[in-house]
Amino acid sequence: MLSEQCYKKIDRELAKYPADQRQSAVMASLAHAQVELGWLSPETMKEIADYIGMPAIAVQEVATFYNMYNLKPVGKHKITVCTNLPCALSGGVKAGEHLKQKLGIDYRGTTDDGEFTLMEGECMGACGDAPVMLVNNHRMCSFMSTEKIDALVEELKK
């Protein structure tokens, strides 16, 4: 299921650790697989487990513990809104409500066209930049006013 290019990235991660500690590369391996496939199916987790040489349940435990891994299909653009207390008090709730209305979905929902998934997130470590959003687990967006949210959605639609 994973491409040769993805396996090369996983191999680079594995090379960072001694042979008897290959499991240390599991988080990075899951991240590479998710970037390629969009989410982590049970079959993908088993494939990674077999490749790394660890029990499939151990890979699943890691994937289910951290909220950065998508265990169900998500939209092309996953927007995670920080709703932890500092962000909530600084516009995070308003930003989330605006996105819900604009996209026509609730948290954990995906638009009918498969473009957007909206998630509620915990602290992203940027409380002074609230409200904060994370796009596809890789791009942090700060000081997100309704105007900036609208511009972000339009940019992602292109």
Solvent accessible surface area in square Angstrom, and as a share of the most:
residue,aa,sasa,rsa
1,M,137,0.61
2,L,13,0.07
3,S,46,0.30
4,E,127,0.57
5,Q,118,0.53
6,C,3,0.02
7,Y,48,0.18
8,K,111,0.47
9,K,61,0.26
10,I,1,0.00
11,D,61,0.31
12,R,147,0.54
13,E,27,0.12
14,L,14,0.07
15,A,86,0.67
16,K,138,0.58
17,Y,83,0.32
18,P,75,0.47
19,A,90,0.70
20,D,115,0.59
21,Q,80,0.35
22,R,84,0.31
23,Q,86,0.38
24,S,51,0.33
25,A,1,0.01
26,V,11,0.06
27,M,69,0.31
28,A,32,0.25
29,S,0,0.00
30,L,0,0.00
31,A,39,0.30
32,H,47,0.21
33,A,0,0.00
34,Q,20,0.09
35,V,96,0.55
36,E,70,0.32
37,L,65,0.33
38,G,31,0.29
39,W,75,0.26
40,L,0,0.00
41,S,11,0.07
42,P,93,0.58
43,E,106,0.47
44,T,1,0.01
45,M,11,0.05
46,K,106,0.45
47,E,36,0.16
48,I,1,0.01
49,A,1,0.00
50,D,93,0.48
51,Y,80,0.30
52,I,3,0.01
53,G,66,0.63
54,M,32,0.14
55,P,87,0.55
56,A,41,0.32
57,I,106,0.54
58,A,24,0.18
59,V,0,0.00
60,Q,81,0.36
61,E,104,0.47
62,V,31,0.18
63,A,1,0.01
64,T,76,0.44
65,F,156,0.65
66,Y,83,0.32
67,N,116,0.59
68,M,74,0.33
69,Y,13,0.05
70,N,16,0.08
71,L,64,0.32
72,K,152,0.64
73,P,90,0.57
74,V,43,0.25
75,G,7,0.06
76,K,129,0.54
77,H,19,0.08
78,K,8,0.04
79,I,0,0.00
80,T,16,0.09
81,V,0,0.00
82,C,2,0.01
83,T,30,0.18
84,N,47,0.24
85,L,115,0.57
86,P,59,0.37
87,C,3,0.02
88,A,25,0.19
89,L,140,0.70
90,S,60,0.39
91,G,25,0.24
92,G,0,0.00
93,V,81,0.46
94,K,138,0.58
95,A,3,0.02
96,G,1,0.01
97,E,90,0.40
98,H,41,0.18
99,L,0,0.00
100,K,41,0.17
101,Q,137,0.61
102,K,73,0.31
103,L,22,0.11
104,G,64,0.62
105,I,28,0.14
106,D,89,0.46
107,Y,42,0.16
108,R,197,0.72
109,G,19,0.18
110,T,58,0.34
111,T,19,0.11
112,D,159,0.82
113,D,107,0.55
114,G,32,0.31
115,E,45,0.20
116,F,5,0.02
117,T,4,0.02
118,L,0,0.00
119,M,47,0.21
120,E,96,0.43
121,G,4,0.04
122,E,114,0.51
123,C,70,0.42
124,M,38,0.17
125,G,66,0.64
126,A,20,0.16
127,C,59,0.35
128,G,71,0.68
129,D,47,0.25
130,A,15,0.11
131,P,16,0.10
132,V,1,0.01
133,M,0,0.00
134,L,38,0.19
135,V,6,0.03
136,N,56,0.29
137,N,39,0.20
138,H,135,0.60
139,R,98,0.36
140,M,85,0.38
141,C,12,0.07
142,S,27,0.17
143,F,116,0.48
144,M,9,0.04
145,S,48,0.31
146,T,37,0.22
147,E,124,0.56
148,K,95,0.40
149,I,0,0.00
150,D,47,0.24
151,A,63,0.49
152,L,6,0.03
153,V,0,0.00
154,E,81,0.36
155,E,85,0.38
156,L,17,0.08
157,K,111,0.47
158,K,201,0.85
